[in-house]
């Protein structure tokens, strides 16, 4: 797994620091939904049981392996 500089910078924020790398891997490998944006980036979501079932959104670059963003998506609906 690779990371953009943007991801590494935003990961330092208090609301993002608790997101574990293994949770990001879970979302990448076992998403419950995937959406490809117009710019080619890939959004994937999965529920994280250890985080009270909240949905983690991971945004990958077009290559499908570089993590650009990861955050708990409060507006996600099944």
OpenMM code with the backbone's topology and positions (N, CA, C; nanometers):
from openmm import Vec3, app, unit

residues = "UNK UNK UNK UNK UNK UNK UNK UNK UNK UNK UNK UNK UNK UNK UNK UNK UNK UNK UNK UNK UNK UNK UNK UNK UNK UNK UNK UNK UNK UNK UNK UNK UNK UNK UNK UNK UNK UNK UNK UNK UNK UNK UNK UNK UNK UNK UNK UNK UNK UNK UNK UNK UNK UNK UNK UNK UNK UNK UNK UNK UNK UNK UNK UNK UNK UNK UNK UNK UNK UNK UNK UNK UNK UNK UNK UNK UNK UNK".split()
positions = [
    Vec3(0.0852, -0.1169, 0.0000),
    Vec3(0.0000, 0.0000, 0.0000),
    Vec3(0.0899, 0.1234, 0.0000),
    Vec3(0.0520, 0.2189, -0.0825),
    Vec3(0.1249, 0.3448, -0.0906),
    Vec3(0.0327, 0.4571, -0.0441),
    Vec3(0.0923, 0.5712, -0.0100),
    Vec3(0.0162, 0.6839, 0.0421),
    Vec3(0.0603, 0.8132, -0.0250),
    Vec3(-0.0368, 0.9017, -0.0513),
    Vec3(-0.0023, 1.0334, -0.1037),
    Vec3(0.0465, 1.1210, 0.0113),
    Vec3(0.1141, 1.2284, -0.0237),
    Vec3(0.1571, 1.3247, 0.0769),
    Vec3(0.0360, 1.3863, 0.1464),
    Vec3(-0.0725, 1.4074, 0.0706),
    Vec3(-0.1957, 1.4611, 0.1290),
    Vec3(-0.2459, 1.3696, 0.2404),
    Vec3(-0.2485, 1.2389, 0.2150),
    Vec3(-0.2939, 1.1435, 0.3172),
    Vec3(-0.2040, 1.1512, 0.4402),
    Vec3(-0.0753, 1.1508, 0.4188),
    Vec3(0.0184, 1.1536, 0.5318),
    Vec3(0.0031, 1.2807, 0.6150),
    Vec3(-0.0275, 1.3912, 0.5498),
    Vec3(-0.0477, 1.5171, 0.6220),
    Vec3(-0.1796, 1.5168, 0.6981),
    Vec3(-0.2883, 1.4756, 0.6334),
    Vec3(-0.4193, 1.4780, 0.7005),
    Vec3(-0.4288, 1.3723, 0.8096),
    Vec3(-0.3503, 1.2677, 0.7997),
    Vec3(-0.3508, 1.1622, 0.9017),
    Vec3(-0.3050, 1.2162, 1.0379),
    Vec3(-0.2371, 1.3272, 1.0395),
    Vec3(-0.1896, 1.3869, 1.1644),
    Vec3(-0.3008, 1.4593, 1.2405),
    Vec3(-0.4127, 1.4866, 1.1725),
    Vec3(-0.5245, 1.5536, 1.2390),
    Vec3(-0.5845, 1.4629, 1.3458),
    Vec3(-0.6351, 1.5229, 1.4523),
    Vec3(-0.6887, 1.4439, 1.5641),
    Vec3(-0.8050, 1.3538, 1.5237),
    Vec3(-0.8877, 1.3985, 1.4293),
    Vec3(-1.0020, 1.3163, 1.3881),
    Vec3(-0.9615, 1.2028, 1.2933),
    Vec3(-0.8390, 1.2021, 1.2449),
    Vec3(-0.7929, 1.0974, 1.1523),
    Vec3(-0.6875, 1.0058, 1.2134),
    Vec3(-0.6227, 1.0516, 1.3193),
    Vec3(-0.5099, 0.9765, 1.3774),
    Vec3(-0.5508, 0.8392, 1.4306),
    Vec3(-0.6762, 0.8232, 1.4698),
    Vec3(-0.7221, 0.6962, 1.5269),
    Vec3(-0.7534, 0.5899, 1.4210),
    Vec3(-0.7535, 0.6281, 1.2947),
    Vec3(-0.7842, 0.5328, 1.1875),
    Vec3(-0.6639, 0.4414, 1.1681),
    Vec3(-0.6862, 0.3133, 1.1889),
    Vec3(-0.5777, 0.2151, 1.1812),
    Vec3(-0.5538, 0.1716, 1.0360),
    Vec3(-0.4280, 0.1439, 1.0075),
    Vec3(-0.3903, 0.0976, 0.8736),
    Vec3(-0.4645, -0.0316, 0.8381),
    Vec3(-0.4831, -0.1198, 0.9352),
    Vec3(-0.5548, -0.2454, 0.9058),
    Vec3(-0.7000, -0.2207, 0.8678),
    Vec3(-0.7599, -0.1129, 0.9196),
    Vec3(-0.8962, -0.0770, 0.8794),
    Vec3(-0.8965, -0.0305, 0.7349),
    Vec3(-0.7963, 0.0459, 0.6967),
    Vec3(-0.7855, 0.0926, 0.5584),
    Vec3(-0.7694, -0.0276, 0.4654),
    Vec3(-0.6866, -0.1235, 0.5050),
    Vec3(-0.6687, -0.2458, 0.4254),
    Vec3(-0.7993, -0.3223, 0.4117),
    Vec3(-0.8764, -0.3287, 0.5194),
    Vec3(-1.0057, -0.3977, 0.5155),
    Vec3(-1.0975, -0.3329, 0.4131),
    Vec3(-1.1038, -0.2010, 0.4135),
    Vec3(-1.1903, -0.1297, 0.3190),
    Vec3(-1.1439, -0.1542, 0.1752),
    Vec3(-1.0141, -0.1495, 0.1524),
    Vec3(-0.9607, -0.1701, 0.0180),
    Vec3(-0.9917, -0.3109, -0.0319),
    Vec3(-0.9739, -0.4094, 0.0545),
    Vec3(-0.9889, -0.5490, 0.0132),
    Vec3(-1.1310, -0.6032, 0.0205),
    Vec3(-1.2169, -0.5422, 0.1042),
    Vec3(-1.3533, -0.5936, 0.1230),
    Vec3(-1.4552, -0.4806, 0.1306),
    Vec3(-1.4632, -0.3981, 0.0275),
    Vec3(-1.5598, -0.2873, 0.0327),
    Vec3(-1.7033, -0.3375, 0.0192),
    Vec3(-1.7948, -0.2645, 0.0824),
    Vec3(-1.9358, -0.2963, 0.0618),
    Vec3(-1.9926, -0.2117, -0.0516),
    Vec3(-1.9188, -0.1062, -0.0886),
    Vec3(-1.9575, -0.0233, -0.2032),
    Vec3(-1.8328, 0.0393, -0.2630),
    Vec3(-1.8372, 0.0576, -0.3946),
    Vec3(-1.7276, 0.1233, -0.4653),
    Vec3(-1.7864, 0.2190, -0.5672),
    Vec3(-1.7226, 0.3347, -0.5803),
    Vec3(-1.7663, 0.4348, -0.6768),
    Vec3(-1.6415, 0.4943, -0.7412),
    Vec3(-1.6431, 0.5029, -0.8724),
    Vec3(-1.5316, 0.5655, -0.9427),
    Vec3(-1.5725, 0.7080, -0.9770),
    Vec3(-1.4934, 0.8029, -0.9295),
    Vec3(-1.5209, 0.9440, -0.9517),
    Vec3(-1.4867, 0.9827, -1.0951),
    Vec3(-1.5345, 1.0975, -1.1372),
    Vec3(-1.5063, 1.1459, -1.2727),
    Vec3(-1.3574, 1.1642, -1.2979),
    Vec3(-1.2818, 1.1957, -1.1925),
    Vec3(-1.1372, 1.2151, -1.2083),
    Vec3(-1.0588, 1.0833, -1.2035),
    Vec3(-1.1294, 0.9717, -1.1916),
    Vec3(-1.0657, 0.8407, -1.1910),
    Vec3(-1.0329, 0.7858, -1.0534),
    Vec3(-1.0433, 0.8692, -0.9518),
    Vec3(-1.0187, 0.8199, -0.8163),
    Vec3(-1.1287, 0.7229, -0.7760),
    Vec3(-1.0935, 0.6332, -0.6866),
    Vec3(-1.1833, 0.5251, -0.6469),
    Vec3(-1.2221, 0.5432, -0.5008),
    Vec3(-1.3524, 0.5485, -0.4744),
    Vec3(-1.4030, 0.5547, -0.3373),
    Vec3(-1.4494, 0.4151, -0.2974),
    Vec3(-1.4093, 0.3723, -0.1784),
    Vec3(-1.4553, 0.2442, -0.1237),
    Vec3(-1.4974, 0.2656, 0.0205),
    Vec3(-1.6030, 0.1937, 0.0601),
    Vec3(-1.6556, 0.2021, 0.1952),
    Vec3(-1.6662, 0.0635, 0.2569),
    Vec3(-1.6516, 0.0593, 0.3893),
    Vec3(-1.6789, -0.0626, 0.4661),
    Vec3(-1.7092, -0.0209, 0.6098),
    Vec3(-1.7852, -0.1048, 0.6772),
    Vec3(-1.8163, -0.0834, 0.8177),
    Vec3(-1.6990, -0.1344, 0.9015),
    Vec3(-1.6659, -0.0597, 1.0068),
    Vec3(-1.5561, -0.0973, 1.0951),
    Vec3(-1.6166, -0.1332, 1.2317),
    Vec3(-1.6258, -0.2636, 1.2631),
    Vec3(-1.6875, -0.3048, 1.3899),
    Vec3(-1.6214, -0.2438, 1.5135),
    Vec3(-1.4880, -0.2329, 1.5127),
    Vec3(-1.4163, -0.1784, 1.6281),
    Vec3(-1.4410, -0.0284, 1.6470),
    Vec3(-1.5009, 0.0346, 1.5483),
    Vec3(-1.5334, 0.1778, 1.5561),
    Vec3(-1.6852, 0.1954, 1.5621),
    Vec3(-1.7500, 0.1088, 1.6386),
    Vec3(-1.8955, 0.1137, 1.6568),
    Vec3(-1.9727, 0.0998, 1.5267),
    Vec3(-1.9132, 0.0278, 1.4297),
    Vec3(-1.9817, 0.0029, 1.3033),
    Vec3(-1.9854, 0.1210, 1.2090),
    Vec3(-1.9131, 0.2272, 1.2414),
    Vec3(-1.9108, 0.3434, 1.1515),
    Vec3(-1.8492, 0.3036, 1.0178),
    Vec3(-1.8844, 0.3791, 0.9138),
    Vec3(-1.8369, 0.3497, 0.7793),
    Vec3(-1.7125, 0.4320, 0.7476),
    Vec3(-1.6073, 0.3605, 0.7100),
    Vec3(-1.4828, 0.4248, 0.6714),
    Vec3(-1.4804, 0.4363, 0.5202),
    Vec3(-1.4535, 0.5575, 0.4713),
    Vec3(-1.4374, 0.5788, 0.3273),
    Vec3(-1.2879, 0.5913, 0.2998),
    Vec3(-1.2416, 0.5152, 0.2019),
    Vec3(-1.1030, 0.5238, 0.1572),
    Vec3(-1.1056, 0.5674, 0.0116),
    Vec3(-1.0277, 0.6695, -0.0194),
    Vec3(-1.0179, 0.7192, -0.1562),
    Vec3(-0.8805, 0.6810, -0.2099),
    Vec3(-0.8823, 0.6062, -0.3196),
    Vec3(-0.7594, 0.5614, -0.3845),
    Vec3(-0.7366, 0.6407, -0.5125),
    Vec3(-0.6113, 0.6551, -0.5494),
    Vec3(-0.5817, 0.7143, -0.6797),
    Vec3(-0.6214, 0.6167, -0.7891),
    Vec3(-0.6113, 0.6609, -0.9126),
    Vec3(-0.6524, 0.5819, -1.0282),
    Vec3(-0.5827, 0.4465, -1.0354),
    Vec3(-0.4633, 0.4347, -0.9762),
    Vec3(-0.3886, 0.3084, -0.9812),
    Vec3(-0.4500, 0.1997, -0.8935),
    Vec3(-0.5454, 0.2373, -0.8072),
    Vec3(-0.6147, 0.1403, -0.7235),
    Vec3(-0.5351, 0.0907, -0.6045),
    Vec3(-0.4173, 0.1476, -0.5794),
    Vec3(-0.3366, 0.1016, -0.4663),
    Vec3(-0.2801, 0.2142, -0.3799),
    Vec3(-0.2847, 0.3375, -0.4293),
    Vec3(-0.2317, 0.4501, -0.3525),
    Vec3(-0.3454, 0.5187, -0.2769),
    Vec3(-0.3345, 0.5229, -0.1445),
    Vec3(-0.4367, 0.5832, -0.0595),
    Vec3(-0.4188, 0.7346, -0.0594),
    Vec3(-0.5259, 0.8041, -0.0968),
    Vec3(-0.5241, 0.9505, -0.0995),
    Vec3(-0.5960, 1.0094, 0.0219),
    Vec3(-0.6976, 0.9387, 0.0728),
    Vec3(-0.7754, 0.9910, 0.1839),
    Vec3(-0.8447, 0.8759, 0.2552),
    Vec3(-0.8696, 0.8917, 0.3833),
    Vec3(-0.9451, 0.7929, 0.4617),
    Vec3(-1.0104, 0.8673, 0.5773),
    Vec3(-1.1423, 0.8485, 0.5907),
    Vec3(-1.2146, 0.9157, 0.6987),
    Vec3(-1.3468, 0.8454, 0.7229),
    Vec3(-1.4011, 0.8643, 0.8421),
    Vec3(-1.5326, 0.8095, 0.8731),
    Vec3(-1.6370, 0.8981, 0.8075),
    Vec3(-1.7189, 0.8368, 0.7237),
    Vec3(-1.8159, 0.9071, 0.6417),
    Vec3(-1.9509, 0.9083, 0.7129),
    Vec3(-1.9829, 1.0192, 0.7755),
    Vec3(-2.1084, 1.0301, 0.8509),
    Vec3(-2.2325, 1.0293, 0.7623),
    Vec3(-2.2169, 1.0642, 0.6362),
    Vec3(-2.3328, 1.0729, 0.5481),
    Vec3(-2.3574, 0.9447, 0.4667),
    Vec3(-2.2723, 0.8419, 0.4830),
    Vec3(-2.2884, 0.7199, 0.4043),
    Vec3(-2.4154, 0.6454, 0.4456),
    Vec3(-2.4887, 0.6021, 0.3454),
    Vec3(-2.6115, 0.5234, 0.3661),
    Vec3(-2.6023, 0.3960, 0.2818),
    Vec3(-2.6487, 0.2863, 0.3372),
    Vec3(-2.6505, 0.1592, 0.2627),
    Vec3(-2.7540, 0.1621, 0.1539),
] * unit.nanometer
topology = app.Topology()
chain = topology.addChain("A")
for resn in residues:
    res = topology.addResidue(resn, chain)
    for name in ("N", "CA", "C"):
        topology.addAtom(name, app.Element.getBySymbol(name[0]), res)
